[in-house]
Amino acid sequence: MDSTQICLAQRPVGEPDASTFTTHIQPLPDLQDGQVALAIRYLSLDPYMRGRLSAAKSYADPVEIGAVMVGGTVGEVVESRFEGLAPGDVVLSYSGWQSAAIAEGSQVRKLDPSLAPVTTALGVLGMPGFTAYAGLLEIGRPQEGETVVVAAATGPVGSAVGQIARIKGARAVGIAGGPDKVRALTEQFGFDAAVDHRAPDFVDQLKAATPDGIDVYFENVGGHVFDGVRRQLNNRARMPVCGLVANYNLTSQPVGPDQLAGFLGQVLTKSLTVRGFIQDEFTRSHGRDFVRDMGAWLADGRVRYLEDIVEGLENAPAAFAGMLRGDNFGKLVIKV
Amino acid sequence: MDSTQICLAQRPVGEPDASTFTTHIQPLPDLQDGQVALAIRYLSLDPYMRGRLSAAKSYADPVEIGAVMVGGTVGEVVESRFEGLAPGDVVLSYSGWQSAAIAEGSQVRKLDPSLAPVTTALGVLGMPGFTAYAGLLEIGRPQEGETVVVAAATGPVGSAVGQIARIKGARAVGIAGGPDKVRALTEQFGFDAAVDHRAPDFVDQLKAATPDGIDVYFENVGGHVFDGVRRQLNNRARMPVCGLVANYNLTSQPVGPDQLAGFLGQVLTKSLTVRGFIQDEFTRSHGRDFVRDMGAWLADGRVRYLEDIVEGLENAPAAFAGMLRGDNFGKLVIKV
């Protein structure tokens, strides 16, 4: 079986573009005992992947030049030498940007298409949903009546953060780019208020939307949104930091003045908690609760999700670059 | 009874100087039921007082222009209309920069001079010691074998942080200014290593002293020490923020580039915890344990302390300004 593979050609300086990736068609190796051969149906595109393109030290190793780009995938088993998986089974795997793959049977998770659309394993029921759940509940710890703010709020993490905040009795304020997304926040996701970070009066909109200040800011974007939000933080506010999309393509430090001392001063005088995390540190402590809670919330309609499905693996590079600019509307998934 | 009072004359821009304070002699009001009259013996000088000189919003109200400067004090009861306190008793009060004061009997704490020198109620057994204890144990959470770094390490907070870290099985690295203080860290306080932040090769010294990186940085200074330390922070490092002395006299934001986005990136990729605090939020949860533990550690010599006692209330302004520059050597106390 051949696999069409999108590989890292060179590390991007700034935004990834056509020169960042290259496509190969590669025959897959023979199947060994314990393995399954997969036809990839869906590929998840997520902001964290920008980090894997850089050689900079991080919590995960960078993708090597020439290697298949990494990513979560939903695939169909076409051949199995693993007990418990048979052709036709649909599984979650981490096969990356390619059309077919060999995987260890023990490393994939079988999905039940009758419970929820299989793409949700890449979104609201998968890593992004769990990021929202664990980061908000374990670090953000929203209390009844508090105000929770999240940006990229139509995205898979942001939309879950806002809806879980409301389930916990907090007031949810979403930030998104452009009037369509802002409208979706209140109309489709039930946010209490929504703010357009592209509007010239963004900071004033935000102030008006958070009359009691901000108790939890779930940080996934950075940039000018963070600059606006931080001035509204209350004493003892919590700030889970799970992403900084607006900063990922930065090629140099922003010009001064240097605001770091001022921010630390704010951390001190307001007794702020700022805590970076990656979701897998919470798998053991919160994984089981997440599956139970999020499954129930989806079933009873208290949590909704939005998917932005792009057809064709060959469109992954452009869709990925667009996502870093905020072009996607909902969880971005490639239909391979 | 008259009181010599040092009052705030004007809010300083940058370093406080001779024009910041003014001295008055003021007769005290008549003693009311429930009150005690105190002859102040010792006044504590602490970095947090710089914050009270500014009108900027903080966790505590600023000192009003014309008001007596605030501060912790040890005084002797000279007259009492409060049951349970009699002339000759020595008490901890918050009477500020003055030679005599009226206090509510219920608001002072009687000290036992036979247990420990009464000045320790302003230092290792008082607010600074508790700041170190609660911030390190509750936020820093040092584990056996981890590396804990603290600056202003001969001071009352820093020296306690290092010694408690060692009691908990961690490696303690102290940062101080000048060779005498650096020597005191290893020789008097038992730090595992000590680094001079005034040395031109400070960053290299720090790297050499932290070969396994830094797991806990107890932040009380900010400035170039923080800049050096943060490059050495390990994944999942914790940073209790209790002070930023180096920044208190800043009159404008430092020139660029803006390092805030870079720092947030570090918080994200290293899953750092940055948490500002003031000690009194932990009084209820840790106050009793502190009294028990620190008392025992002082008694058995596992914790030592150093006092820098300056004679004369009139010298408080100059001593205070010097402390902000790092001139003091140990807990700064004015003998009134």
Contacts between the chains, C-beta under 8 A, distances in Angstrom:
chain1	res1	chain2	res2	distance
A	51	B	269	7.1
A	56	B	269	7.8
A	57	B	269	7.4
A	58	B	269	4.3
A	59	B	235	6.5
A	59	B	269	5.8
A	59	B	270	7.2
A	59	B	271	6.6
A	219	B	264	7.6
A	222	B	261	6.2
A	222	B	264	6.0
A	223	B	261	7.6
A	226	B	264	7.3
A	235	B	59	6.7
A	241	B	264	6.5
A	241	B	267	5.2
A	241	B	268	5.1
A	242	B	268	7.4
A	243	B	268	6.9
A	244	B	261	7.3
A	244	B	264	5.9
A	244	B	265	6.0
A	244	B	268	5.8
A	247	B	261	4.9
A	247	B	264	7.3
A	247	B	265	6.2
A	250	B	261	6.6
A	252	B	257	7.3
A	253	B	256	7.4
A	253	B	257	3.7
A	253	B	258	6.1
A	253	B	259	6.3
A	253	B	261	7.0
A	253	B	262	5.8
A	254	B	256	7.4
A	254	B	257	6.4
A	254	B	258	4.3
A	254	B	261	5.9
A	255	B	256	4.9
A	255	B	257	6.1
A	255	B	258	6.5
A	256	B	253	7.4
A	256	B	254	7.4
A	256	B	255	4.9
A	256	B	256	1.6
A	256	B	257	5.7
A	256	B	258	5.4
A	257	B	252	7.3
A	257	B	253	3.6
A	257	B	254	6.4
A	257	B	255	6.1
A	257	B	256	5.7
A	257	B	258	6.8
A	258	B	253	6.2
A	258	B	254	4.3
A	258	B	255	6.5
A	258	B	256	5.4
A	258	B	257	6.8
A	258	B	258	5.3
A	258	B	259	5.4
A	258	B	260	7.3
A	259	B	253	6.3
A	259	B	258	5.4
A	259	B	259	7.9
A	259	B	260	4.4
A	260	B	258	7.4
A	260	B	259	4.4
A	260	B	260	4.7
A	260	B	263	5.4
A	261	B	222	6.2
A	261	B	223	7.7
A	261	B	244	7.3
A	261	B	247	4.9
A	261	B	250	6.6
A	261	B	253	7.0
A	261	B	254	5.9
A	262	B	253	5.8
A	263	B	260	5.4
A	263	B	263	7.6
A	264	B	219	7.5
A	264	B	222	6.0
A	264	B	226	7.3
A	264	B	241	6.4
A	264	B	244	5.9
A	264	B	247	7.3
A	265	B	244	6.0
A	265	B	247	6.2
A	266	B	276	8.0
A	267	B	241	5.2
A	267	B	274	6.0
A	267	B	275	7.6
A	267	B	276	4.0
A	268	B	241	5.0
A	268	B	242	7.4
A	268	B	243	7.0
A	268	B	244	5.8
A	268	B	276	4.3
A	269	B	51	7.2
A	269	B	56	7.8
A	269	B	57	7.4
A	269	B	58	4.4
A	269	B	59	5.8
A	269	B	276	7.2
A	270	B	59	7.3
A	270	B	276	6.5
A	271	B	59	6.7
A	271	B	275	7.7
A	271	B	276	4.7
A	271	B	277	5.3
A	271	B	278	6.3
A	271	B	281	6.8
A	272	B	274	7.8
A	272	B	275	7.4
A	272	B	276	5.2
A	273	B	273	7.4
A	273	B	274	7.5
A	273	B	275	4.8
A	273	B	276	7.8
A	274	B	267	6.0
A	274	B	272	7.8
A	274	B	273	7.5
A	274	B	274	4.2
A	274	B	275	7.3
A	275	B	267	7.6
A	275	B	271	7.7
A	275	B	272	7.4
A	275	B	273	4.8
A	275	B	274	7.3
A	275	B	275	7.8
A	276	B	266	8.0
A	276	B	267	4.1
A	276	B	268	4.3
A	276	B	269	7.2
A	276	B	270	6.5
A	276	B	271	4.7
A	276	B	272	5.2
A	276	B	273	7.8
A	277	B	271	5.4
A	278	B	271	6.3
A	281	B	271	6.8
